[in-house]
Amino acid sequence: MIRWKQQRDDNGIIQLVRTQLVPISPWQHPRDSRLHSEITRRLRKGATLVVSLSRRSSPLAFLHMEFHYQTLLIDLLAVDSRYQNRQWGTELMQRAEQFGLKKGCTISRVFVDEDNYRALRFYHRLGYYPQRTIESLKVIELAKVLV
């Protein structure tokens, strides 16, 4: 099921970041308590969707989004490796885009590590196209028109 994040989901989300995102990132990331505080700080801005087996179970996937004027920014997306290839990422993206449209967004953006070919293919399948490469950050900005 897909639902809105509850406060008790924070630890599960941080674990998903630690196990699914940090290992593939080209950057050094803070460890333990610093990672926890950085992620919880980011989650306070915007909105977060969670995939879980029940209303009370720990997240097996999540998507965090922010809104900047008419732009939906996909900030974080992670799916537990045991649940990948089951369309959860696609479902989360579709829900986020629908929510963005309701909030008046006309475009969606996401930044992907330039070496994350799997994520680049995923977003391309969803209609996202490269806008620019930011060499200093080692990321590619992708965008999709929502209207």
C-alpha positions as CSV (number, residue, x, y, z in Angstrom):
1,M,0.0,0.0,0.0
2,I,1.1,3.6,-0.6
3,R,0.4,6.1,2.2
4,W,1.7,9.4,3.5
5,K,4.7,9.2,5.8
6,Q,4.1,9.1,9.6
7,Q,6.7,10.1,12.1
8,R,7.4,6.5,13.1
9,D,8.6,5.9,9.5
10,D,11.7,8.0,9.9
11,N,14.0,5.2,11.0
12,G,12.8,2.9,8.2
13,I,13.4,5.7,5.7
14,I,16.8,6.4,7.0
15,Q,17.6,2.6,6.8
16,L,16.5,2.7,3.1
17,V,18.8,5.7,2.4
18,R,21.7,3.9,4.2
19,T,21.2,0.6,2.3
20,Q,19.9,1.7,-1.1
21,L,21.2,5.2,-1.8
22,V,24.4,5.7,0.1
23,P,26.2,2.7,-1.4
24,I,25.7,3.9,-5.0
25,S,26.4,7.6,-4.4
26,P,29.8,9.0,-5.5
27,W,29.9,11.2,-2.4
28,Q,31.0,10.6,1.2
29,H,27.9,10.6,3.4
30,P,27.7,11.3,7.1
31,R,27.5,8.2,9.3
32,D,24.8,7.2,11.8
33,S,23.5,10.1,13.9
34,R,24.6,12.8,11.4
35,L,22.9,10.9,8.5
36,H,19.8,10.5,10.7
37,S,19.7,14.2,11.5
38,E,20.4,15.2,7.8
39,I,17.6,13.0,6.4
40,T,15.0,13.9,9.1
41,R,15.8,17.6,8.4
42,R,15.2,17.0,4.7
43,L,11.9,15.1,5.3
44,R,10.5,18.1,7.3
45,K,10.4,20.0,4.0
46,G,7.8,19.0,1.3
47,A,5.9,15.7,1.5
48,T,6.8,12.0,1.6
49,L,5.0,9.0,0.3
50,V,5.7,5.5,1.7
51,V,5.2,2.0,0.5
52,S,4.5,-0.5,3.3
53,L,2.8,-3.8,3.7
54,S,0.3,-2.4,6.2
55,R,-0.5,1.0,7.9
56,R,1.8,0.2,10.7
57,S,4.6,-1.7,9.1
58,S,8.0,-0.3,8.2
59,P,8.6,1.3,4.8
60,L,9.8,-0.9,2.0
61,A,10.1,2.2,-0.3
62,F,9.6,5.9,-0.2
63,L,9.6,9.1,-2.3
64,H,10.3,12.5,-0.8
65,M,9.3,15.5,-2.8
66,E,9.5,19.3,-2.5
67,F,7.6,22.1,-4.3
68,H,9.3,25.2,-5.6
69,Y,6.8,27.5,-7.3
70,Q,5.5,25.5,-10.2
71,T,8.2,22.8,-10.0
72,L,7.9,19.4,-8.4
73,L,11.3,18.4,-7.2
74,I,11.8,14.7,-6.6
75,D,14.4,14.8,-3.7
76,L,14.8,11.2,-2.7
77,L,13.4,7.9,-4.0
78,A,14.4,4.4,-2.7
79,V,13.0,0.9,-2.9
80,D,14.3,-1.9,-0.8
81,S,16.3,-4.3,-3.1
82,R,14.0,-7.2,-2.0
83,Y,11.0,-5.3,-3.5
84,Q,12.5,-3.8,-6.6
85,N,11.0,-4.6,-10.1
86,R,7.5,-4.7,-8.6
87,Q,6.5,-1.3,-10.0
88,W,6.7,0.4,-6.6
89,G,9.0,3.1,-7.9
90,T,6.7,3.8,-10.8
91,E,3.7,3.9,-8.6
92,L,5.4,6.4,-6.2
93,M,6.4,8.6,-9.2
94,Q,2.9,8.6,-10.6
95,R,1.4,9.5,-7.2
96,A,4.0,12.3,-6.7
97,E,3.3,13.7,-10.2
98,Q,-0.5,13.7,-9.6
99,F,0.0,15.4,-6.2
100,G,2.3,18.0,-7.9
101,L,-0.4,18.7,-10.5
102,K,-2.9,19.3,-7.7
103,K,-0.5,21.8,-6.1
104,G,-0.1,23.7,-9.4
105,C,3.2,22.2,-10.6
106,T,3.7,22.2,-14.3
107,I,7.1,20.5,-14.4
108,S,8.9,17.8,-12.4
109,R,12.6,17.7,-11.9
110,V,15.0,15.1,-10.5
111,F,18.8,15.0,-10.1
112,V,20.5,11.7,-10.7
113,D,24.1,10.7,-10.1
114,E,25.7,10.6,-13.5
115,D,26.9,7.0,-13.1
116,N,23.5,5.7,-11.9
117,Y,22.5,4.2,-15.3
118,R,19.7,2.2,-13.7
119,A,18.0,5.3,-12.4
120,L,18.6,7.2,-15.6
121,R,16.8,4.4,-17.6
122,F,14.0,4.3,-15.0
123,Y,13.3,8.1,-15.3
124,H,13.6,8.0,-19.1
125,R,10.9,5.3,-19.2
126,L,8.7,7.6,-17.2
127,G,9.2,10.5,-19.7
128,Y,12.0,12.4,-18.1
129,Y,14.7,13.9,-20.3
130,P,18.2,15.3,-19.5
131,Q,18.3,19.0,-19.1
132,R,21.9,19.6,-18.0
133,T,24.9,18.0,-16.4
134,I,26.3,19.6,-13.3
135,E,29.9,18.4,-13.4
136,S,30.9,19.8,-10.0
137,L,28.1,17.7,-8.4
138,K,28.4,14.7,-10.7
139,V,24.7,14.8,-11.4
140,I,22.4,15.0,-14.4
141,E,19.2,17.1,-14.1
142,L,16.2,15.4,-15.7
143,A,12.8,17.0,-16.3
144,K,9.3,16.2,-17.4
145,V,6.4,18.5,-18.3
146,L,3.4,17.7,-16.2
147,V,0.7,19.5,-18.1
